[in-house]
Amino acid sequence: MTMQIDAQRDERIKKESLPARLMRRPELGAIGGVILVTVFFLITADGAMFTLSGVMNFMTPAAQLGILAIAASMLMIGGEFDLSIGSMVAFSGLVFGALVVNLGLPLILAIPLTMAFAAAIGGVNGAIVLRTRLPSFIVTLASLFILRGLSLVGLKFFSGGSTQLRGVREAVSGDFLATVFSGDAFGGLFVWLARHGVIDSFDNGMPKVPGIPVEILWFIAFALIATYVLLRTSAGNWIFTTGGNSNAAQNSGVPVRRVKISLFMLTAAAAALVAIITVIDAGSTDARRGFQKEFEAIIAAVIGGCLLTGGYGSAIGAFFGAIIFGMVTIGLTYTRLDQDWFQVFLGGMLLLAVVFNNFIRQRVTGER
């Protein structure tokens, strides 16, 4: 009897091997994907792709998509989808442009108003999903068309008939918050590095890369905060529990309704953040802003380890998934390959990611 008890105790306290622990990590596939894509472009692409300038070139679009993908991944972990996130980028750009150009508001007012307006629409999406019990896929698909149409109508109204609203750069010129949402950070450090020969410089001594685009810093900060929330807070536990089994979560005292509405609001606010960054940087907004980003964000989240059934995923995985997108989007320009192969890549990566994630889930849960 004593030997049986000792054997059971030994089985319970047996440490899991490192490979087994790594296999349980949802971001494993995305990290492997980054390595494979990097090796591919090291072989096929011009060497300039992996210079400091080249890295900044592919990290900039990766950062913009990544902010959306991280928010989408958190919503997917919570068991829902938001197909309106790309249209929300265009609509938030309209709202922000109208506030600063047509109403002349300073950024300290225009930015929080834009974010709040977007979050409110996201909350409405969540409330409709919960009240009607319709699939979030259907509800947000309707929002996709509604918001895109409102963007077109609104832009024509505020611009006098055009589908583009200009004058943003002039409207925010001199505003102290403009540098927080556009341009390059750590310019002085890059000048110092160039003068000391650490990074490439022009003949006049100025750096070829003036700094780190601020969207990359937003991207990294958002990934770190989202990861901390998911892994270290009760809110993160609620998100995973809600996505895994909402009925069981409800019976356990988890505020399922509040969690889901908050996640819808987060995805909308993330879209507004991307809109603000891109509109200030471009100096204008247009109706096609954010076009098809909802699909790219979901694909990046799936590549990052999110299951379509909810309850499993990773913000860091979405982070790496977005980097894969950025590397392929820009990397193809450094090769002789036709850039239309990017569409083939999207479909292939989505299929591989779903198959891989299902395999990992079966290994973790023991399902057949």
N, C-alpha and C positions, 0 to 999 in steps of 0.2 A: 504493500500500500504506500509506504514511504517513497519507494522508488518511482511509483506512478505519479505521485504528487510532485516529486522533484522534476520528473520529465515534463509534466504539464507546465510547471513554473519556468523551466528552461525554455520551453517552446514560446511562452508568452514574452519572455524578456530577450529572446533572440534578436540580435541587431540585423536590420535589413542591409543588404549589400549596397555599395555605392551605385553600381549599374542599375539595380532595382529602384533606388531612390531617384536616379536621373530619369528613368523611364516614366516615372509618375509625374514629371514636370511637364505641364502643357506647352511650355515654350520651347521644348526640345526640338521639335520639327522646324520652327522658325530659325533657331540658331543654326541648325544644320543647313537650312536653305541659304542663309547668309554666307556660310562658308562655301557652299557649292557655287553660288552665283559669283562670289569673289574669285574663286579659282577659275571659273569660266572666263571672266573678263580679264584676269591676269594673263590668260593664254591668248585671247582673241582681240582684246581692245588695245588701243594706243596707250602707251605708258602714261600719258598725261592725265588719264582718268583717275589715277591714284596719287596725283600730286595734291597739295593742299587746296589749290583752286578747284581741281576736279572733284575732290571730296565735298567741298562746299556746294558745288553745282548739283550733285545728286542728293545731298542731304537737305537742301532747301525744299524741293517738292516732297521729299519723304516726310519732312517735318509737318508740312501743311496737311498731308493726308494722314499722318500719324496722330495728330490731335483728334481728328474725326474717328480714326480706327480705335483708339484707346477708349473713347466714350462709347463707341459702338460695341466694343468687346465687353464693357461693363454691363451694358444693357442686355447683350446676348447671354452673359453669365446669369443675369436675372431672369432669363427665359423669354425675352421679347426681341423684336426687330424694330428698326426705324428706317424705312425706305425714303423718308422725306428729308434726310439730313443734307443731301446735296442741294435740293431746292431751298432748304433753309439758309444755306450759304448765300444764295442769290437774293432771297427775300431780306435777310439781315443786312446784306450789302446795300439794298435799296433803303431800308430804314435808316441805317447809319449815314448813308450819303445824303438823304433828305434832311436829317437832323443837322449835319454840319454845313451843307451847302445852302439849302433852301431856308432853314430856320436860323442858321448862324450860331448854333450852340457850340460851346467849347468842348473839348474831348472829355473833360472831367464829368460832364453831364451826358454827352452823347453816347459814350461807351457803356456806362451802366444802364442807361435807358434801352439801348439796343440789346444788351444781354438779357435784361429783365423781360423785354417784349418777346424775345425768342424763347426764353424759358417758359413764359406763360403759354405760348403756343404748344410747346412740348408737353406741358402739364395738361393741356386740353386733349392732346392726343392720348396721353396716358389715361385720363379720366374716361374718355370714350371707349377705350379698349376694356377697361375694367367694368364700366357700367353696362355696355352692350354684350361683353364677352365675345366680341368678334376677334378674329386673329389680328394681332398687331400688324401683320403683313398687309392685310386688306386696308385697315384704317390709315396706316402711314403711306400706303400706295396712293390712296385718295388725296392725302395731304401733299404728296409729291406733286401732283398735277395742280392742285389748288394754289399752292405756294408759287409754283413756276408761273402760272397764269397771272397771279396777283403781282408778281415781279414785273412781268411784261407791261401790264396795265399801269402799275404805279410808276414805272420808269418813264413811260410816255407822258404821264400826267406831270411829273416833277421836272422833266427835261424839255417839255414843250414838243413832244412828238417823237423823240428818239428812244431807242432801247438802251441807251448808254447815258449815264449821268456823270458829267465831267466837273472839274473844279475842286475836287477833294483836296489835292495837294496844296493848292492856294489857300483853301479854307483852314487847313490845319497848320499852315506854315507858322513857325514860331511857338507853337503850343508845346509846352514842356513834356506832355505825355506822348507826343508823336514819336519820339526816339525810343519809347518803351515798346511800341508796337510796329515799328518799321526801321529799316536801316541796319547797320552793323554795330555790334557791341565790341568793347575792348579795342577800339581803334588805336589808342595810345600804345597799348601793349604790342600790337602788330607792327606799328611804326618802329618801336624799339627793337623788336626781333629782326626786322628787315635791316635796320642800320647796323646790327651786329652780325649779319650774315646767316642768321638762323633760318629765315624763310626767304623766298625769292623776292626780288625787288626790281623796280625799274631803274633806268640809268640815273634818275634824280634821287634815288635812295628810298623812294616811297614803296610800300609793300604792294605786290600784285594782288594780294588778298587784303582788303581794308579792315576786315574783322569777321566776327562770327554773325551771320544773319540772325536777327532776334527771334525769328520763328523757330530756329533750332533750339534756342534756350527755353522757349515756351514748351516745346515738344519734350525736351528732357525733363523739365520740371513737372509737367503734367504726368509723364510716365512714372516718375518717382512718387508723386503724391498718390496716384491711382493705385500703385503697387502697395504702398503703405496702408491705404484704406482697405484694400482687399485682404491683405495678409495679417494686419496687426490691429484691426479695430472690430468692434461688434457690428458696425455697419457692413463691413466686408463679409462677416459670417452671415448676416441677414441676406445679402445679395446672393451668395452661393446657395443658401438654404432655400430661398425663394425660387431660384431657377431650378433647383433639383427637384423639389416637390412643394408646390405652393400651398397645397391643402395641409400637408404635415407641418409646414412652416407656420401657417395660420393657427393651427391647433397648438403649436408650441409657444405662441405668444409673439411671433415675429410680425411686425406691422407691414404685411405684404403690400397692401394698397399704397402706403406711403413710400415704401421702397421702390415700387415700380414707377410711380408718378415722378419720384425724384430722379430716377434714371432717365426717363424720357426728357425731363427738364435739363439734365446734364448733357445729353446728346445735342439738344437744341442750342444750349449755351456754348458748347464746343464749336458748333457750326458758326455761331455768331462771332466767336473769337477768331476763327479762320477768316471770316468775312472782313472783320475789322483790319486784321493784319494785311490781307491781300489788297483791300481797297485803298488803304493808306499808301501802301507800297506802289501800287499802280497809278494812284491819283484819280481813279475813276471806278465806276461799277457798271456792270452790264447784266443782261438777263441770262446769259449762259454761264455765269460764274457758278462753280460747283457742279457743273453738268456731269452726271454719272458718278460723282464722288461717293454716293451712297453705296453703290455696288463695289467700288474699289475698297471702301472702308470695311465693308462686311467681309470681302475676300481677304483683306489684310488681317482682320480679326480671326478668321477661320484658319489662315496660315499660321497665325500666332497661337493656335491651340484651342480656340473656342469651339464647343460643340453646338450644332444647330438645335439640339434639344435643351440647352441651357444647363446651368449648374456646374459648369467646368470651363476653365479658361484662364487667361493671364493677360494683364496689362503690358507686361514686359514682352510677352509673345507678340502682341499687336505692334509694339514698338519695333521689334525686329522685322515683322511682316511688312510694315511701312517702309523700312529701309530697303528691303528686297525690291519693292515697287520702285523706289527712287533710283536704285542702282540700275535696274533694267530699263526704266524710262530714259534715263540720261545715258546709260552705258552703251545702248545700241547706237547712239550718235558717234561713239568713239570706234565703232567697228564698221565693216563693209556690209553688214547684214541689213536687210530691209526692215525698217522700223515697224512695219505692219506685223512682224512676228510677235510684237508685244501682245496683241490680242490672243494669239495662240498660247503665249506664256500664261496669260490670265486664266484661261480655261484649264490649262494643264496643271497649274499650281493649285487651283481650287479643288480639282478632282483628287490630286495627290494628297492635299492637306486633309480632305474629308476622309479618305481611305486610311491615312496614317492616324488621324485622331480617333477614328472608330477602333482601330487596332489597339491603340494605347488604352482606350476606355475598357475594352474587353480584357486586356491584361491586368488592369487595375481592379476592375470590379469582378472579374471571373466570369463574365457573361460569355455565352456561346453564340 
